[in-house]
Amino acid sequence: MKLIKRAFALAVFLLASATASVAAESQQVGNFTFKDIDGKNHQFSEYRGKWVIVNYWATYCGPCIAELPALNSVANRFKDKAIVLGMEAGETPVEELKQFVKQRKITYPVAPTQDSTMFALGLLYGVPTTFVVNPKGEIVGSHMGAVTSAMLQNYLRNDNNSSLAKDKDKDENCKSVYC
């Protein structure tokens, strides 16, 4: 069954790979509830006033794993003005997901994707997919495929001309090729 799900996810990814942008810019995000891997309930609205980077990913996805250091770097470097949320879309059992998070030293909140969160920010064609939400609660960017810390930092530095497609500068603290 897992093999079928993975094959389906790969097929969807390949069909949608020509479209990197998956959400209309400045789309307002509605409130939704999700439960993290420790069982704590969160409301998306509790992050209003901060930048929110929502990354949909899976434990079996190579590009997803490769971008984890970049996401960790941004989560740590910008913790006063932004939060990174990892929404695991691969249906990994919670105990396995906790072990994965511990082994990979993920420092930001991680939640298994639930029906209510799967399309809360827009269409999800494949993983990894990242949405950037500004402090007003508007989606200002989205990207299907691995992101770099420089891509995300362009938003967090309040550069109105920034885009997830640009990669101006590298984060010297990140050792991944995705930084």
SULPEDA-V790081 format. One record per residue. N is the residue number from 1. RES is the residue in one letter. PSI is psi as a letter, one per 40 degrees, with the letter a starting at -180 (* if undefined). NEAR is the number of other C-alpha atoms within 12 Angstrom. Layout:
BEGIN
{{N RES PSI NEAR} {N RES PSI NEAR}}
END
This chain:
BEGIN
{{1 M d 8} {2 K d 13} {3 L d 11} {4 I d 10} {5 K d 18} {6 R d 22} {7 A d 17} {8 F d 18} {9 A d 27} {10 L d 23} {11 A d 16} {12 V d 20} {13 F d 23} {14 L d 18} {15 L d 14} {16 A e 22} {17 S d 23} {18 A e 15} {19 T h 20} {20 A d 30} {21 S h 28} {22 V e 31} {23 A i 29} {24 A h 21} {25 E i 23} {26 S f 20} {27 Q h 22} {28 Q h 23} {29 V h 31} {30 G i 23} {31 N i 19} {32 F i 22} {33 T i 22} {34 F i 30} {35 K h 26} {36 D i 28} {37 I e 30} {38 D e 18} {39 G e 15} {40 K h 14} {41 N i 17} {42 H i 21} {43 Q h 18} {44 F d 31} {45 S e 22} {46 E e 20} {47 Y e 30} {48 R h 22} {49 G e 18} {50 K i 26} {51 W i 38} {52 V h 44} {53 I h 48} {54 V h 47} {55 N h 48} {56 Y h 48} {57 W i 42} {58 A i 38} {59 T d 34} {60 Y e 26} {61 C h 27} {62 G d 17} {63 P d 26} {64 C d 34} {65 I d 33} {66 A d 28} {67 E e 39} {68 L d 42} {69 P d 33} {70 A d 38} {71 L d 50} {72 N d 40} {73 S d 33} {74 V d 42} {75 A d 32} {76 N d 25} {77 R d 27} {78 F f 25} {79 K d 23} {80 D d 16} {81 K e 25} {82 A i 33} {83 I h 37} {84 V h 40} {85 L h 40} {86 G h 43} {87 M h 42} {88 E h 41} {89 A e 36} {90 G e 33} {91 E f 26} {92 T h 28} {93 P i 19} {94 V d 24} {95 E d 17} {96 E d 19} {97 L d 32} {98 K d 25} {99 Q d 18} {100 F d 23} {101 V d 31} {102 K d 16} {103 Q d 14} {104 R e 20} {105 K f 20} {106 I h 28} {107 T e 26} {108 Y i 33} {109 P h 35} {110 V h 42} {111 A i 39} {112 P h 37} {113 T h 33} {114 Q i 23} {115 D d 15} {116 S e 19} {117 T e 32} {118 M d 30} {119 F f 24} {120 A d 26} {121 L e 38} {122 G a 34} {123 L i 25} {124 L h 35} {125 Y d 33} {126 G i 42} {127 V i 44} {128 P i 41} {129 T h 44} {130 T h 45} {131 F h 50} {132 V h 47} {133 V h 41} {134 N i 34} {135 P e 27} {136 K e 21} {137 G f 28} {138 E h 30} {139 I h 31} {140 V e 39} {141 G i 42} {142 S i 41} {143 H h 41} {144 M h 36} {145 G i 37} {146 A i 39} {147 V i 46} {148 T i 40} {149 S d 43} {150 A d 34} {151 M d 37} {152 L d 51} {153 Q d 38} {154 N d 30} {155 Y d 37} {156 L e 35} {157 R e 21} {158 N f 18} {159 D h 17} {160 N e 14} {161 N e 16} {162 S i 21} {163 S i 29} {164 L e 35} {165 A e 25} {166 K i 21} {167 D g 20} {168 K d 20} {169 D i 16} {170 K i 24} {171 D h 27} {172 E e 17} {173 N e 19} {174 C h 25} {175 K e 19} {176 S i 25} {177 V e 21} {178 Y e 32} {179 C * 29}}
END
